[in-house]
Amino acid sequence: MQQRRREHRGRTYLGSRIAFNNRCSTIDCMVRNMSQNGAKLVFAHPVTCPDEFDLMIPQKGESRRVRIIWRQETEAGIVFLASNADTVISIETVRRMRVLEAERATLARRIATLSEPA
């Protein structure tokens, strides 16, 4: 098989999720190798998904827009699309982020209280 990648892809084993249909539809997958420009996704079962979607990698704290460049029944090669700094974030997302940030701050204070010597 001819290698067409410009950069080496390092082996990974990262649980991930693809999201499409305004993030209303999701499918679990594994990122099996990754470079700065793309990755290989492996699915547990044959899947049908759009040509472009969001890839969420919780272990890396990343969510990136991607496009499929090749696909097989349970695998797909993707390329990361350039991020747009002017991306519009929905108000629901902003509200959820604020709630989560407040919950995190509350938990951090609670941990600090519990960690203090008696």
C-alpha positions in Angstrom: 0.0 0.0 0.0 1.4 3.4 -1.0 1.9 5.8 1.9 0.4 9.2 1.0 0.7 10.9 4.4 2.9 13.9 4.8 3.4 13.3 8.5 4.0 10.2 10.6 0.9 9.0 12.6 1.7 7.8 16.1 -0.2 4.8 17.5 -3.0 5.7 19.9 -5.9 4.0 21.7 -8.2 6.8 22.5 -11.9 6.3 23.2 -13.8 8.9 21.1 -17.1 9.9 19.8 -18.2 11.4 16.5 -21.1 13.9 16.5 -23.2 15.1 13.7 -26.8 16.3 13.0 -26.1 19.4 15.2 -24.5 17.1 17.7 -27.8 15.3 18.2 -26.4 12.0 16.8 -23.3 10.4 18.1 -21.3 7.2 17.5 -18.6 5.8 19.7 -15.2 5.0 18.1 -11.5 4.5 18.8 -8.7 6.7 17.4 -6.1 4.2 16.5 -3.4 6.5 15.1 -3.1 10.2 14.9 -0.9 13.0 13.4 -1.2 16.7 13.4 -3.3 16.6 10.3 -5.5 13.5 10.6 -6.3 10.1 12.2 -7.7 6.7 11.7 -11.0 5.8 13.4 -12.2 2.3 14.2 -15.8 1.5 14.9 -17.1 -1.6 16.8 -19.7 -2.2 14.1 -20.2 -1.0 10.5 -21.5 2.6 10.5 -22.9 5.1 8.2 -21.9 8.7 8.9 -21.7 12.0 7.0 -18.5 13.1 5.2 -17.9 15.9 7.8 -18.6 15.7 11.5 -17.1 16.7 14.9 -14.7 14.3 16.6 -14.6 14.5 20.4 -11.6 13.0 22.2 -12.3 13.4 26.0 -8.9 12.1 27.1 -7.2 15.0 25.2 -10.0 17.5 25.9 -10.4 18.1 22.2 -13.3 18.5 19.8 -12.4 19.1 16.2 -14.2 19.3 12.9 -13.1 16.5 10.5 -13.7 15.2 7.0 -13.5 11.6 5.9 -10.9 10.9 3.2 -11.4 7.1 3.0 -13.7 4.6 4.6 -14.2 0.9 5.0 -16.9 -1.0 6.9 -15.5 -0.4 10.4 -12.7 2.0 9.7 -12.3 5.5 8.4 -9.4 7.9 7.7 -10.0 11.5 8.5 -8.3 14.8 8.0 -8.7 17.6 10.6 -10.2 20.8 9.1 -8.7 24.2 9.8 -10.3 25.7 12.9 -12.1 28.9 12.5 -11.5 31.4 15.3 -14.8 33.1 14.4 -16.9 30.0 15.0 -20.3 30.8 16.5 -21.1 28.9 19.8 -24.7 28.4 20.6 -26.1 30.1 23.7 -27.1 26.7 25.1 -23.4 25.6 24.9 -22.3 28.8 26.7 -24.9 28.3 29.4 -23.8 24.6 29.9 -20.2 25.7 30.1 -21.0 28.2 32.8 -22.9 25.6 34.8 -20.0 23.1 34.5 -17.5 25.7 35.5 -19.5 26.6 38.6 -19.9 22.9 39.5 -16.1 22.5 39.0 -15.4 25.4 41.3 -17.8 24.0 44.0 -16.1 20.6 43.8 -12.6 22.2 44.0 -13.7 24.1 47.2 -15.2 20.9 48.7 -12.0 18.9 48.0 -9.9 21.7 49.5 -12.1 21.6 52.6 -11.9 17.8 52.9 -8.2 17.9 52.4 -7.5 20.3 55.3 -5.9 18.6 58.4 -8.4 18.2 61.2 
